[in-house]
């Protein structure tokens, strides 16, 4: 019954242009007819709760039933995260203003609400900054975020104050200058680690997995906006997979497409500090047990960008090359 409801949700929310491209690409890749592929997509959505997009992201056309059943589908993730992060308890993660206050010790950058501030207060905040970030306290996938180039574009405090009100940006924050190694790897965006933790019944915290997300031409590392992701070995902090994107028509990346830096073997700076920070943050509030932490790293060390109660399994499973549902079922 639930998978039928998810199916209706997939019908409503899918990007049909992208699906058409991925459908055509899969027909060329695998010896399968169009009607057979169509009904396989429909059948997998109803059987596994897998979204139409996930069918292509996980290359289900080339997998058997046993392999398919191993994936944490969108339907499974909805139920899992609803149980781990109850709707009445997840506001601290869903609202970035609440998150910033709750996890202030891990933010390591200045921020304010420009909507409630005066122009003079905004001017004092901007000071001599070259660029800042405006964003909304709700929303995700790299949307509702704007990098403002103050000096390059001659943006005044009055302009920032007005822009915040007109577009409902209720967060103004200092731009994070990432570590030189990450800047060299992917220079057009702030590149973040998605670090997934699970709090157990006894209060201890386990590491579920980690990925490195990188932008390409845009100033966001989100896969929904054209970025790529790699699996990260949680012990060493080294990238240990090729780069994957949501555009399956593109080849997997051995090197970053913009910088040419080799991906496999890339060492994420301050890895031990990244782990310690996320484990400490995960232990702070018991009501949200499964969190995907977005971590930026500067030359001084790691800091939190946000915590996701509805972290997407795609960024985690795609570069792993296999389904990882069993790792989560262990916690139910």
Secondary structure, DSSP 8 states (H G I E B T S, - for coil): -HHHHHHHHHHHH--HHHHHHHHHHHHHHSS--HHHHHHHHHHHHHHH---HHHHHHTTGGG--HHHHHTS--HHHHHHHHHHHB-TTT-HHHHSHHHHHHHTGGGT-S-EE-TTTS-HHHHHHHHTT-SEEEEE-SS--TT-SEEEEETTTTT--HHHHHHHHHHTT--EEEE-----HHHHHH-TTS--EEEEEEEE-TTS-EEEEEEEEEE-SSSS---GGGT-EEEEB-TTT-BB-S-BB-S-TTS--BSB-TTT--B-TT-B-TTHHHHHHHHHHHHTT-TTB-EEEEEEEEETTEEEEEEEETT--HHHHHTTTTS--HHHHHTT-
